[in-house]
């Protein structure tokens, strides 16, 4: 790590385009179709980017947001409940075509705010400029793809089924009021992968932004307010115990969409008094392993594991968080991997070519240092130059070897730029690790022998939900299912799967009598029902 790297802002380090000259004081929230002003307490938003003030270096204050109370939270819940009205509200009874029109209008308005949202992604969570732009653009694409998927789903549902003397039409109906809460590492994209399908399927929504990555949603308030009917989308801010606990305890939430820790998800679920009525869509922890066999292509393995473990500083649920390497190639791999790590550029999110940026979680460098120290006391070493060096909110990536059972890095999800490497001689060692792990999201498998790879695929797909061959763990493309086994997830998210998890199959059926035929024909020909219809969207 070069001595000239300060770890904090200096004069003229911020391009004019990305400057925040004064804190953004957000005093508004969306409830019942109205952007309301809040004059109560505010929460400071500290950027992971530090600045010097005299002899002191501290995180830059970039804004504040409302600390709403239980009163405002329950007002939002009541608004969502009225808008749904037990399935009788204008939104849940609206035609699919009309709901699509509202969502498309929002996407159009959202694109107008690209520059501001991208800037705030950099300042709030330290995401690099290319990654922030990619997150925004991918979210817009996700909305478009969701619209297309719903059109396909609606076309399939537009026909009648006649079976055993019964006429039926099967469509998908909304579930009710949804509470959507996303993660800080993808505060826009992963939030919208639940928020948008929940809305477009006819549910009404209460949305709480993550604790880190709040301000970036402010530019979208007007778009939400103008694009959806009254009460359909409500946005609350504040501490979870204050604003979310009473909402869950009311028993009026029908769907919980939460991406975060299993501990927090368990607390939320237990607060609901009617658990059998609660549908849960959860994206939780993962400790995805890479298994590098002795015949793996070294160039591919190094490149994919580098990106897989250190993209956005390793702060992705899909990141490779532990590497198992065959002992015969361990030394060669580690040498090349550490060399590649040493070429990664540190800096501020807008710096060209930067890969290592500040960490947004409070005391994150302290926690990661504790994990490293624990491994070192039990026989592991930092094997890359300057690995683990921390400066304010920055940490230089640490490659730790050899890691083994009994070390915290072996089992804990570090969610940061620390890469534990475990040597193995028998393939049963990494296989047993995957089997015994509390998590079951993905695994990456690197090797050239098709027969051996095939032998490993069959048991691995029964432990995790995605096996990546000679490639890093990842979520995309968004048409692929994204889920996990064990403690890693509930429900499946992809463009099409998300439409299903936020809805339920419902049908209208009648015995095939002349009178019933006449009734159904009349309803369809006069288009008097939005559900019982043969219309479909081109």
C-alpha angles and dihedrals in degrees: 000000000000117000093229092065104103100183092223140071120282131187115304093003093124118071112231091244092063102038124125101201097182133012117278106239106202112193100160136088134175121247132156094350094308132102101227128198121235121207098176133093120326132211118229116235112214118194119224083233110095130212133193121247108183106306093340127091115202140158112277117253105230102169151314135250134199122280096210122194136227088271094063091041093056091044088058090048091051090049092052090046093051092048090052093039095186090306094310098098124111093253101052091042094045118112118261089243092057094046089051089053091055094048092047090051089053092050090052091052091043093058089060089066098051097113095049095045092048091051092051092048088060095046099040102044105010096246114164118252095250091047092047091051090047092051092053095045093045089053092053089048089050091056091050092047091048090055091050092048092051091051089054091047092049093050091055090051096049096087132078124241120215113195131161093346094311125115114210142171117199121201137153120260131193123262101221132252115010128200111207123194123170135194129262096237093063100017093163107032103039091041091054093048086072101026098054098047090044090055099041092052090059103263121133115232144216110195126194116186118226120267090253114044101037106129094056090071093058094081088058097054095093092047091052092046095048098040102052135052121258114296096002093112123026124178121203130186133198143067116335095231090055103041106021102040095063091045092054093041090056090071089223097112112099099180129032113197108184133162113189140067124351089229092060092042091053091052092050094048093049091053092063110093094206105046095170090062093051119094111201127205106183135175108189140162129324137186098196114193131210115211112201113194122206093253095050119132100255097208092052094044094050094046096046095042091048093054093037095053102036109032105125088004091297091296097136128104087223094052120123100252102177132027124210111197129184109247093234092066100025097102094047093046095047092050092053094040093052090047089054092048089052091059094058112112121231123208148096120327095255095050112114113255094004117155105167115060137167118294114240101204114096113255091359095142089052092053093047091049089054090054091050093047091050091054092046093053088055098051107280126122138204101246102186126076114264090000113167095012106151127201116179105302095348125092123185109227114268121210106201122197141211099017121176146160115313094039119108090227089061093065111011120090101238096191092198146073098303118111117196115200122200121193119217139180100183119055088220089074097068091034091056089048091057091045095049096042119110088225133067112180109117146332133201118219121196120192146110103221107096093197094053093044090051091050089056098043096063097058094035095058087059090057103039134025099233131034112195115203114212091338139090125265112267145154103233155127088059093221088068117088114261115200143109145224130236112007095347104085152345118214129007127269123202129121092275100028092054090059088056098047091054093050142041133225110256128175142192112217137180137172112262098254127140091248092052092046089054093049094048093045091051093049092048097044093049092042089225094148127056091200101042098056143117093211116119135183121250 
